[in-house]
């Protein structure tokens, strides 16, 4: 098996730029409830957002050699999404790697493990989403895979898929569905603008969404 695949198809940049204006929750709903990664994976600072084509990395627990390689395989705007099997007792990504990645224009880092140097990375504004923090270091001896399919939190991720993240969470959009999901996301946002305006004029969520009828059908009683 080839360890590193360099040439991958990617979401077109014009679509990426349009997705950047959307929230993760909107895109997840527009996707039909698909593609959400675990709520354990959160930004190290709440203001962090990321959006871009995915470069996948499969690495061994407590070893970050393949992450160093991925920084120089990823292209400008890509987001590195890494899987170490959920191992939590080693900070496999830190300030040095973030500086290198930011210099190359990489759009962010997503990991189902832990990182360190969180304050420094927050200060420099490099988006990092992970499961937690650990001061412990890693080895640099084990090979892994770059740009092979991942299954992360029961979500299949192919290289070049789109990932969108904000303080609410992360969502994956498959390349073949990107246009359709974008259209549905924009339509959903437009619909919600109208709903918010109706609420500001005094209507209730009960009437707008038909909840009053549901309560009635369920036999709700009140004093």
Order of alpha helices (4+ residues) and beta strands (2+ residues): alpha-alpha-beta-beta-alpha-beta-alpha-beta-beta-alpha-beta-beta-beta-beta-beta-beta-beta-alpha-alpha-alpha
